Amino acid sequence: MSLSQAQKKAFRSIGHHLNPVVTVSENGISEGVLAELERALSDHELIKIKLALPERDDRAAMLGELVTASGAELVQTIGKMALLYRKNPQANPKLSNVKRFEGHHGRH
């Protein structure tokens, strides 16, 4: 599943106002990080994560692992922040960032 440019633009607009819900430190990807990532994507669909690593190459490698492990799509990366999306057909409208902001930010 690949996101269209219009979808990515809408998600970036929503993601701009989000706070990171998962932080990955220099300790790497643990079972706890993966469990929290899974929970956050299931609940919110669109999440911001923080990669607290000093090296750009290390951040890119870790982000690749997270995307592969979670089955999510990378929407955007800026510095140490990344925006991930994974559709959840049974998402709770009160928790899903996509559903909560559906009428905003130029989405159709």
Phi and psi in degrees as GROMACS dihedral restraints (atoms count N, CA, C in turn):
[ dihedral_restraints ]
;  ai    aj    ak    al  type     phi  dphi    fc
    3     4     5     6     1  -115.1    20    10
    4     5     6     7     1   138.7    20    10
    6     7     8     9     1   -82.7    20    10
    7     8     9    10     1   141.8    20    10
    9    10    11    12     1   -75.5    20    10
   10    11    12    13     1   165.3    20    10
   12    13    14    15     1   -62.5    20    10
   13    14    15    16     1   -36.3    20    10
   15    16    17    18     1   -65.7    20    10
   16    17    18    19     1   -41.0    20    10
   18    19    20    21     1   -64.1    20    10
   19    20    21    22     1   -44.8    20    10
   21    22    23    24     1   -60.7    20    10
   22    23    24    25     1   -41.0    20    10
   24    25    26    27     1   -62.9    20    10
   25    26    27    28     1   -44.7    20    10
   27    28    29    30     1   -63.7    20    10
   28    29    30    31     1   -41.8    20    10
   30    31    32    33     1   -67.4    20    10
   31    32    33    34     1   -37.9    20    10
   33    34    35    36     1   -63.1    20    10
   34    35    36    37     1   -39.4    20    10
   36    37    38    39     1   -63.4    20    10
   37    38    39    40     1   -43.2    20    10
   39    40    41    42     1   -67.0    20    10
   40    41    42    43     1   -45.1    20    10
   42    43    44    45     1   -63.6    20    10
   43    44    45    46     1   -25.4    20    10
   45    46    47    48     1   -57.0    20    10
   46    47    48    49     1   -33.5    20    10
   48    49    50    51     1   -93.3    20    10
   49    50    51    52     1    -1.7    20    10
   51    52    53    54     1   -87.2    20    10
   52    53    54    55     1   152.8    20    10
   54    55    56    57     1   -98.7    20    10
   55    56    57    58     1   151.4    20    10
   57    58    59    60     1   -64.1    20    10
   58    59    60    61     1   135.0    20    10
   60    61    62    63     1  -104.3    20    10
   61    62    63    64     1   -16.2    20    10
   63    64    65    66     1  -130.4    20    10
   64    65    66    67     1   133.4    20    10
   66    67    68    69     1  -121.7    20    10
   67    68    69    70     1   129.1    20    10
   69    70    71    72     1  -109.3    20    10
   70    71    72    73     1   123.4    20    10
   72    73    74    75     1   -99.7    20    10
   73    74    75    76     1  -172.3    20    10
   75    76    77    78     1   -66.2    20    10
   76    77    78    79     1   -13.0    20    10
   78    79    80    81     1   -69.7    20    10
   79    80    81    82     1   -14.7    20    10
   81    82    83    84     1    92.2    20    10
   82    83    84    85     1  -163.6    20    10
   84    85    86    87     1   -93.1    20    10
   85    86    87    88     1   114.0    20    10
   87    88    89    90     1  -106.1    20    10
   88    89    90    91     1   173.9    20    10
   90    91    92    93     1   -60.4    20    10
   91    92    93    94     1   -38.0    20    10
   93    94    95    96     1   -63.0    20    10
   94    95    96    97     1   -41.9    20    10
   96    97    98    99     1   -64.0    20    10
   97    98    99   100     1   -44.8    20    10
   99   100   101   102     1   -64.8    20    10
  100   101   102   103     1   -39.3    20    10
  102   103   104   105     1   -65.2    20    10
  103   104   105   106     1   -42.6    20    10
  105   106   107   108     1   -67.3    20    10
  106   107   108   109     1   -39.7    20    10
  108   109   110   111     1   -61.2    20    10
  109   110   111   112     1   -44.8    20    10
  111   112   113   114     1   -60.8    20    10
  112   113   114   115     1   -46.6    20    10
  114   115   116   117     1   -62.7    20    10
  115   116   117   118     1   -45.7    20    10
  117   118   119   120     1   -63.5    20    10
  118   119   120   121     1   -42.7    20    10
  120   121   122   123     1   -67.4    20    10
  121   122   123   124     1   -38.1    20    10
  123   124   125   126     1   -65.3    20    10
  124   125   126   127     1   -42.4    20    10
  126   127   128   129     1   -75.4    20    10
  127   128   129   130     1   -47.7    20    10
  129   130   131   132     1  -104.7    20    10
  130   131   132   133     1   -17.3    20    10
  132   133   134   135     1    66.7    20    10
  133   134   135   136     1   -51.5    20    10
  135   136   137   138     1  -114.1    20    10
  136   137   138   139     1   117.1    20    10
  138   139   140   141     1  -133.5    20    10
  139   140   141   142     1   156.3    20    10
  141   142   143   144     1  -108.2    20    10
  142   143   144   145     1   133.1    20    10
  144   145   146   147     1  -121.8    20    10
  145   146   147   148     1   151.7    20    10
  147   148   149   150     1  -112.1    20    10
  148   149   150   151     1   129.5    20    10
  150   151   152   153     1  -106.7    20    10
  151   152   153   154     1   100.3    20    10
  153   154   155   156     1   -85.6    20    10
  154   155   156   157     1    60.3    20    10
  156   157   158   159     1  -121.1    20    10
  157   158   159   160     1   138.7    20    10
  159   160   161   162     1   -73.3    20    10
  160   161   162   163     1   -32.3    20    10
  162   163   164   165     1   -91.9    20    10
  163   164   165   166     1   131.1    20    10
  165   166   167   168     1   -59.9    20    10
  166   167   168   169     1   -42.6    20    10
  168   169   170   171     1   -64.4    20    10
  169   170   171   172     1   -39.2    20    10
  171   172   173   174     1   -64.1    20    10
  172   173   174   175     1   -41.6    20    10
  174   175   176   177     1   -62.6    20    10
  175   176   177   178     1   -43.8    20    10
  177   178   179   180     1   -63.6    20    10
  178   179   180   181     1   -41.9    20    10
  180   181   182   183     1   -65.2    20    10
  181   182   183   184     1   -44.2    20    10
  183   184   185   186     1   -66.6    20    10
  184   185   186   187     1   -39.3    20    10
  186   187   188   189     1   -62.5    20    10
  187   188   189   190     1   -41.3    20    10
  189   190   191   192     1   -59.1    20    10
  190   191   192   193     1   -42.4    20    10
  192   193   194   195     1   -63.7    20    10
  193   194   195   196     1   -42.7    20    10
  195   196   197   198     1   -64.0    20    10
  196   197   198   199     1   -43.0    20    10
  198   199   200   201     1   -63.8    20    10
  199   200   201   202     1   -43.5    20    10
  201   202   203   204     1   -64.8    20    10
  202   203   204   205     1   -45.4    20    10
  204   205   206   207     1   -67.0    20    10
  205   206   207   208     1   -33.4    20    10
  207   208   209   210     1   -93.0    20    10
  208   209   210   211     1   -19.0    20    10
  210   211   212   213     1    74.1    20    10
  211   212   213   214     1    18.8    20    10
  213   214   215   216     1   -89.9    20    10
  214   215   216   217     1   168.2    20    10
  216   217   218   219     1  -105.3    20    10
  217   218   219   220     1   136.8    20    10
  219   220   221   222     1   -81.3    20    10
  220   221   222   223     1   121.4    20    10
  222   223   224   225     1   -92.2    20    10
  223   224   225   226     1   -44.0    20    10
  225   226   227   228     1  -163.7    20    10
  226   227   228   229     1   149.7    20    10
  228   229   230   231     1  -129.7    20    10
  229   230   231   232     1   136.3    20    10
  231   232   233   234     1  -137.1    20    10
  232   233   234   235     1   113.0    20    10
  234   235   236   237     1    59.0    20    10
  235   236   237   238     1  -120.5    20    10
  237   238   239   240     1   -95.8    20    10
  238   239   240   241     1     7.1    20    10
  240   241   242   243     1  -108.2    20    10
  241   242   243   244     1   144.5    20    10
  243   244   245   246     1  -136.1    20    10
  244   245   246   247     1   146.5    20    10
  246   247   248   249     1  -113.4    20    10
  247   248   249   250     1   121.9    20    10
  249   250   251   252     1  -118.1    20    10
  250   251   252   253     1   148.7    20    10
  252   253   254   255     1  -135.4    20    10
  253   254   255   256     1   135.6    20    10
  255   256   257   258     1  -144.5    20    10
  256   257   258   259     1   122.1    20    10
  258   259   260   261     1   -67.3    20    10
  259   260   261   262     1   138.5    20    10
  261   262   263   264     1  -127.8    20    10
  262   263   264   265     1   106.6    20    10
  264   265   266   267     1   -60.7    20    10
  265   266   267   268     1   -26.8    20    10
  267   268   269   270     1  -103.3    20    10
  268   269   270   271     1    29.0    20    10
  270   271   272   273     1   -63.7    20    10
  271   272   273   274     1   139.9    20    10
  273   274   275   276     1   -73.1    20    10
  274   275   276   277     1   121.3    20    10
  276   277   278   279     1   -60.0    20    10
  277   278   279   280     1   -24.5    20    10
  279   280   281   282     1   -79.0    20    10
  280   281   282   283     1   -22.6    20    10
  282   283   284   285     1  -101.1    20    10
  283   284   285   286     1   -34.2    20    10
  285   286   287   288     1   -66.2    20    10
  286   287   288   289     1   120.9    20    10
  288   289   290   291     1   -63.9    20    10
  289   290   291   292     1   -32.6    20    10
  291   292   293   294     1   -68.2    20    10
  292   293   294   295     1   -47.2    20    10
  294   295   296   297     1   -70.2    20    10
  295   296   297   298     1   -37.9    20    10
  297   298   299   300     1   -64.3    20    10
  298   299   300   301     1   -34.6    20    10
  300   301   302   303     1  -106.3    20    10
  301   302   303   304     1    15.5    20    10
  303   304   305   306     1   -56.9    20    10
  304   305   306   307     1   -38.1    20    10
  306   307   308   309     1   -81.4    20    10
  307   308   309   310     1    -6.6    20    10
  309   310   311   312     1  -101.9    20    10
  310   311   312   313     1   174.3    20    10
  312   313   314   315     1    58.4    20    10
  313   314   315   316     1    32.6    20    10
  315   316   317   318     1    72.6    20    10
  316   317   318   319     1    16.9    20    10
  318   319   320   321     1   -76.3    20    10
  319   320   321   322     1   148.4    20    10
